Amino acid sequence: ASEGKALHKLQLGLLRRGFECLEVGGTLVYSTCSLNPLENEAVVAALLADTPSAELLCWDPLNSDCFQEGLTTWKVPDDHFEENGRWMSKPQVSDKKTQVTLFPSDPPLAVLKRCRRLLPVTTEAQHGGFFVAKLRKTKTNPPAERRVAAECTDAKETHPKKQLVRSLFKALPDERWEALQAYWAFPADFPKELLRLNKLNQVILASRSLANCFLPMKVDL
């Protein structure tokens, strides 16, 4: 329970940053290997609530029997849920201890049904479940979004040594790439520049926009 609540803030930051780097008309797929609504629908709902340019798209997977519509309502477990089994009530706006975006809206946000949950319902399923949401940027960013997107663009066009900017992710060292290539048998034309290191020094596969995005300030992801 506590892990899902902690990941909510992290994943909301990642989704916001990725969406800010989109051009108008661009699409972004947000997906997790979890069925916890705090990491999924709650994250998407928070983005939609404060980003007027975001549209949640409908899509129909080929094998619809394994998919479920997104949830429109859910419960938030107490910090000690494993011990007391209690659920939390939605906090007041003045309560800064609990993140309001964890909770579903009232009335429920019906558009969240456009999300899809891949359930491990078949004997062939080699996974514990996935969540997928497809988003599109429909119009020019509001001023706040325009500012952040412009900072990403300006930083990419300027040599990082001349500006106090830092990359969103660190470059993958050659020795780690060679080890990965040997283990996974990546082809010679694999775009290794998209393999980056996050702040935990873990290897991630980033989109081209995120791999090339530089930040002129510290951003809490």
C-alpha positions in Angstrom: 0.0 0.0 0.0 2.7 2.5 1.0 4.7 1.7 -2.1 1.9 2.5 -4.4 1.3 5.9 -2.8 5.0 6.7 -3.0 5.2 5.7 -6.7 2.2 7.9 -7.5 4.2 11.1 -7.0 7.2 9.8 -8.9 5.1 8.5 -11.8 3.0 11.7 -12.0 6.2 13.7 -12.3 7.5 11.5 -15.1 4.2 11.7 -17.0 4.0 15.4 -16.7 7.6 15.8 -17.9 7.0 13.5 -20.8 3.8 15.3 -21.8 5.5 18.7 -21.6 8.0 17.6 -24.2 5.3 16.7 -26.7 4.6 18.8 -29.7 0.9 19.7 -30.6 -0.7 16.6 -32.1 1.9 14.3 -30.5 0.9 11.2 -28.6 2.2 9.6 -25.5 1.6 6.1 -24.1 1.7 5.8 -20.3 2.0 2.2 -19.2 2.9 0.4 -16.0 3.4 -3.2 -15.0 0.9 -2.7 -12.1 -2.9 -2.8 -11.6 -2.7 -0.5 -8.6 -5.0 2.5 -9.4 -2.8 4.8 -7.4 -0.1 4.3 -10.0 -2.4 4.2 -12.9 -5.8 6.0 -13.1 -5.0 8.4 -10.3 -1.9 9.5 -12.2 -3.7 10.0 -15.5 -6.6 11.8 -13.7 -4.1 14.2 -12.1 -2.6 15.0 -15.4 -6.0 15.6 -17.1 -7.0 17.8 -14.2 -4.2 20.4 -14.5 -3.3 20.0 -18.2 -6.0 21.5 -20.5 -4.1 20.4 -23.6 -4.2 16.7 -22.7 -6.8 14.4 -24.2 -7.2 10.7 -23.2 -7.7 8.7 -26.4 -9.9 5.7 -27.0 -8.2 2.6 -28.4 -9.3 -1.0 -28.8 -6.6 -3.7 -28.4 -6.7 -6.7 -30.7 -7.4 -9.3 -28.0 -10.1 -7.5 -26.0 -11.0 -10.5 -23.9 -7.8 -9.9 -21.7 -8.5 -6.2 -21.3 -10.7 -4.3 -18.9 -11.8 -0.6 -19.0 -10.0 1.8 -16.7 -11.4 2.4 -13.2 -13.3 5.6 -12.4 -13.3 5.2 -8.6 -11.0 3.5 -6.1 -10.0 3.6 -2.5 -6.8 4.9 -0.9 -5.3 2.6 1.8 -4.1 3.9 5.1 -0.3 4.1 5.6 -0.6 1.1 7.9 -3.2 -0.7 5.8 -1.4 -4.1 6.1 -1.9 -3.8 9.9 -5.2 -2.1 10.4 -7.0 -2.6 7.0 -8.3 1.0 7.1 -9.0 3.2 4.1 -8.3 6.9 4.0 -10.9 9.6 3.4 -10.2 12.4 0.9 -8.3 15.2 2.7 -9.3 18.9 2.7 -7.4 21.2 0.5 -5.6 22.7 3.5 -4.3 19.2 4.5 -0.7 19.2 3.1 0.2 15.8 4.6 -1.8 13.8 2.1 -1.6 14.1 -1.7 -5.1 15.0 -3.0 -4.3 13.5 -6.4 -4.3 10.0 -4.9 -8.1 10.2 -4.6 -10.8 9.8 -7.4 -12.8 12.9 -8.4 -16.4 13.4 -7.3 -18.3 12.8 -9.5 -16.1 10.1 -11.0 -14.2 11.0 -14.2 -15.9 8.9 -16.8 -13.2 9.4 -19.5 -10.9 7.2 -17.5 -12.8 4.2 -18.9 -10.7 4.9 -22.1 -7.7 3.5 -20.2 -7.0 -0.3 -20.5 -6.0 -2.9 -18.0 -4.4 -6.0 -19.2 -5.4 -8.8 -16.9 -3.4 -12.1 -16.4 -6.5 -14.2 -17.0 -5.2 -16.8 -19.4 -2.9 -19.8 -18.6 -0.4 -18.5 -21.2 -0.1 -15.1 -19.4 3.5 -14.6 -18.3 2.8 -11.3 -16.4 1.0 -10.0 -13.4 -1.0 -7.3 -15.3 -0.4 -4.1 -17.2 -2.0 -0.7 -17.4 -2.1 1.4 -20.6 -3.3 5.0 -21.4 -2.9 6.8 -24.6 -2.7 10.6 -24.5 -2.5 13.3 -27.1 -1.6 17.0 -26.9 -4.5 18.8 -28.7 -3.5 22.5 -28.6 -0.8 25.0 -27.8 0.4 24.7 -24.3 -0.9 27.1 -21.6 1.9 29.6 -20.4 3.2 27.4 -17.7 3.6 24.4 -20.0 5.0 26.5 -22.8 7.7 27.8 -20.5 8.9 24.3 -19.5 8.7 23.0 -23.1 10.6 26.0 -24.4 13.3 25.4 -21.8 13.7 21.8 -23.0 14.0 23.0 -26.7 16.4 25.8 -25.9 18.6 23.6 -23.8 18.9 21.0 -26.6 20.0 23.7 -29.1 22.7 25.0 -26.8 25.9 23.3 -25.8 25.4 22.1 -22.2 28.8 23.2 -21.1 27.9 26.8 -21.9 24.6 26.7 -20.0 23.9 25.5 -16.5 21.7 22.7 -17.7 21.6 19.0 -17.0 20.3 16.1 -18.9 17.1 14.4 -17.7 18.9 11.1 -17.7 22.6 10.2 -17.7 24.4 8.7 -20.7 25.0 5.0 -20.6 28.7 4.1 -20.2 30.2 2.1 -23.0 31.1 -0.8 -20.8 27.4 -1.2 -19.7 26.2 -1.0 -23.3 28.7 -3.7 -24.3 27.5 -5.9 -21.4 23.8 -5.4 -22.4 24.5 -5.9 -26.0 26.3 -9.2 -25.3 23.5 -10.4 -23.0 20.5 -9.4 -25.0 22.1 -9.8 -28.5 21.0 -6.3 -29.6 21.5 -5.8 -33.4 24.3 -3.4 -34.5 21.7 -0.8 -35.6 20.0 -0.7 -32.2 19.6 3.0 -31.1 21.8 2.7 -28.0 21.5 6.5 -27.4 18.0 5.9 -26.1 19.4 3.7 -23.3 20.0 6.0 -20.4 20.6 5.9 -16.6 18.1 7.3 -14.1 19.0 8.8 -10.8 19.1 5.3 -9.2 21.7 4.3 -11.9 19.2 1.9 -13.5 19.1 1.4 -17.2 15.9 2.7 -18.9 14.8 2.9 -22.5 13.7 6.5 -23.1 11.8 8.0 -26.0 14.0 10.2 -28.3 12.4 13.4 -26.9 13.2 12.5 -23.3 16.7 11.1 -24.1 17.6 14.5 -25.7 15.8 16.7 -23.2 17.9 19.0 -21.0 16.7 20.7 -17.9 17.8 24.2 -16.9 16.7 23.6 -13.3 16.2 20.8 -10.8 13.0 19.0 -11.4 11.6 16.6 -8.7 10.6 13.5 -10.6 
